[in-house]
Amino acid sequence: MDTKRLVIELEPHSVLTLSDSKGAGVQCLEGTVWITEENDRNDVVLESGASYQLAREGRALVQAMGAARIAVGPAPSAAGSSGKGLQLRAPRLQAVPA
């Protein structure tokens, strides 16, 4: 299966906003990130090697606790949810090859 992902390097303490991203997967490749989803009281912290599937409509914020590198894209286990409406918004992001 060919899954397309966007690999993003985050500067320390920078925030990535994901809009309409229910079903998308976020994988922490390096560093540590904190994820909070709109209308959800439970936040998630991912360390290198961990992943999380976004479960809520609306915005999700991914904050780098230090320098971090993440991959964002459709979650392989998401039946019927492709994250196809995924929209990324953030200042000073650099996409790098996976």
C-alpha positions as a printed Julia matrix, in Angstrom:
98×3 Matrix{Float64}:
   0.0    0.0    0.0
   1.35   3.45  -0.95
   0.63   5.87   1.89
   1.54   9.51   1.35
   2.9   11.35   4.37
   4.29  14.8    4.92
   7.43  14.93   7.03
   7.79  18.18   8.95
  10.63  19.55  11.06
   9.38  21.65  13.97
  11.54  24.22  15.71
  11.56  24.14  19.52
   8.19  25.25  20.95
   6.65  25.85  17.51
   3.0   24.91  16.94
   1.52  23.17  13.91
  -2.24  23.59  13.36
  -4.04  20.72  11.63
  -7.54  21.58  10.39
 -10.28  19.07   9.52
  -7.86  16.23  10.18
 -10.02  13.56  11.85
  -8.56  10.16  11.0
  -5.09  11.47  10.12
  -2.09   9.88  11.75
   0.69  11.81  13.48
   3.96   9.96  14.03
   6.78  11.44  16.08
  10.02  10.61  14.28
  12.38  12.59  16.54
  11.94  14.58  19.75
   8.72  14.99  21.73
   5.43  16.63  20.71
   2.27  17.52  22.6
  -1.06  17.11  20.76
  -4.34  18.7   21.78
  -7.59  18.34  19.82
 -10.5   20.77  19.76
 -13.31  19.76  22.18
 -11.21  17.09  23.87
  -9.94  17.48  27.43
  -7.35  14.75  26.98
  -4.02  15.75  25.5
  -1.43  13.34  24.12
   2.36  13.45  24.38
   4.31  11.52  21.75
   7.96  10.65  22.05
  10.16   9.44  19.21
   8.68   6.34  17.58
   5.13   6.83  18.92
   2.08   7.63  16.81
  -1.48   8.83  17.33
  -4.62   8.89  15.19
  -6.59  12.14  15.43
 -10.14  11.42  16.58
 -11.94  14.78  16.5
 -13.35  17.12  13.88
 -11.99  20.66  13.98
  -8.47  21.76  14.84
  -5.63  19.83  16.4
  -2.49  21.54  17.65
   0.89  19.8   17.61
   3.51  21.58  19.72
   7.18  20.66  19.67
   8.59  20.4   23.19
  12.06  20.88  21.69
  13.29  20.34  18.15
  11.11  17.61  16.64
  10.37  15.86  13.38
   6.93  14.38  12.66
   5.12  12.63   9.83
   1.48  13.49   9.12
  -0.81  11.6    6.79
  -3.54   9.02   6.55
  -3.44   6.56   9.43
  -2.93   3.02   8.12
  -5.5    1.61  10.57
  -8.19   4.22   9.79
 -11.02   2.29   8.17
 -13.0    4.74   6.08
 -11.03   7.74   7.38
  -8.32   8.88   5.03
  -7.55  12.32   6.45
  -8.13  13.5    2.87
  -9.31  16.95   4.01
  -6.13  17.51   5.99
  -5.02  21.14   5.98
  -1.77  22.31   7.55
  -1.17  25.79   8.92
   1.93  26.88  10.79
   4.61  29.53  10.71
   8.15  28.62   9.62
   7.69  24.99   8.7
  10.17  23.11   6.6
   9.11  19.99   4.71
  11.94  17.51   4.25
  12.16  14.22   2.38
  11.24  11.14   4.44
